Amino acid sequence: MKRKLFAVAAAGLALAGGSTLATATPAVAGQGAQSLAFSCSLAWKDQNTAAIRCSGSSFVGWARCKNGRITQGAQAASGTISYAYCTSVNSSLKSPFTSSDWGGIAK
């Protein structure tokens, strides 16, 4: 009796797993690979401002300032720029300004 119940349960799991996989595959296949990746780049900077461009999601750009504080820009749409102003915290951009001093947070 236990073997029969186990076989029925195993068959049910196999069917459930197969149907889940079958329904999930078209949804993933329909999405472009680019829409799944979130990436950011530094579009430009000056003494006080970092312009962050991200793709893959709406986002908020951020930058590290000389006074050690981190400032963030406004939320922006994918492919556009979020401006992080260090003047908002009475400072300027950290110098040297490296890749660990700026970024984007997906929203």
C-alpha positions as MATLAB code, in Angstrom:
seq = 'MKRKLFAVAAAGLALAGGSTLATATPAVAGQGAQSLAFSCSLAWKDQNTAAIRCSGSSFVGWARCKNGRITQGAQAASGTISYAYCTSVNSSLKSPFTSSDWGGIAK';
ca = [
       0.000    0.000    0.000;
       2.799    2.428    0.895;
       4.526    1.713   -2.444;
       1.339    2.473   -4.364;
       0.820    5.784   -2.517;
       4.438    6.726   -3.135;
       4.132    5.917   -6.841;
       0.943    7.973   -7.140;
       2.537   10.912   -5.272;
       5.695   10.726   -7.397;
       3.654   10.644  -10.600;
       1.623   13.639   -9.401;
       4.801   15.603   -8.641;
       6.262   14.728  -12.021;
       3.100   15.925  -13.767;
       2.924   19.098  -11.688;
       6.586   19.826  -12.342;
       6.150   19.194  -16.048;
       3.170   21.515  -16.328;
       4.871   24.251  -14.307;
       7.921   24.047  -16.507;
       5.826   24.099  -19.655;
       3.898   27.192  -18.581;
       6.984   29.023  -17.295;
       9.068   28.482  -20.411;
       6.947   30.529  -22.844;
       6.801   33.452  -20.417;
      10.592   33.538  -20.069;
      11.146   32.950  -23.763;
       8.857   35.878  -24.580;
      11.005   38.332  -22.620;
      14.067   39.834  -24.233;
      17.367   38.947  -22.569;
      18.132   42.652  -22.216;
      15.020   43.304  -20.129;
      16.234   40.776  -17.558;
      19.606   42.480  -16.960;
      19.980   45.593  -14.819;
      23.118   47.583  -15.583;
      24.346   51.130  -15.026;
      26.981   53.450  -16.423;
      28.350   56.845  -15.505;
      27.017   59.091  -18.282;
      29.090   62.094  -17.126;
      30.238   63.922  -14.032;
      31.525   67.321  -13.007;
      32.846   68.581   -9.678;
      29.463   68.318   -7.940;
      27.174   66.040   -9.949;
      27.150   62.434  -11.152;
      24.809   61.522  -14.004;
      23.917   57.823  -13.781;
      22.199   55.970  -16.647;
      20.709   52.519  -16.006;
      18.781   50.064  -18.149;
      16.600   47.107  -17.326;
      14.406   48.815  -14.706;
      13.446   52.189  -13.332;
      16.122   53.230  -10.844;
      17.624   55.822   -8.523;
      21.231   56.927   -9.124;
      23.586   57.596   -6.207;
      27.062   59.072   -5.683;
      29.580   59.340   -2.838;
      30.610   62.852   -1.825;
      33.854   64.239   -0.339;
      32.234   64.615    3.077;
      31.522   60.847    3.108;
      27.795   61.173    2.581;
      25.931   59.448   -0.230;
      23.452   61.469   -2.228;
      20.793   60.117   -4.538;
      19.027   61.428   -7.575;
      15.374   61.245   -8.456;
      13.811   58.014   -9.656;
      14.264   57.708  -13.428;
      12.973   55.419  -16.175;
      15.167   52.760  -17.727;
      17.573   54.253  -20.281;
      17.380   57.776  -18.865;
      19.618   59.650  -16.399;
      19.306   60.187  -12.652;
      21.406   63.103  -11.339;
      23.008   62.808   -7.897;
      24.004   66.265   -6.601;
      26.599   66.494   -3.806;
      25.714   70.167   -3.395;
      22.504   68.900   -1.738;
      24.697   67.788    1.205;
      27.056   70.809    1.081;
      29.871   68.918   -0.612;
      31.349   67.946   -3.984;
      32.041   64.549   -5.563;
      34.636   62.377   -3.874;
      38.044   62.568   -5.495;
      39.287   60.330   -6.951;
      35.856   59.254   -8.157;
      35.978   55.497   -8.938;
      33.381   52.913   -9.964;
      32.701   52.083   -6.289;
      31.630   55.710   -5.690;
      28.487   55.676   -7.846;
      25.711   53.345   -8.899;
      22.032   52.758   -9.440;
      19.382   51.035   -7.366;
      16.624   49.244   -9.279;
      13.102   50.254   -8.251;
];
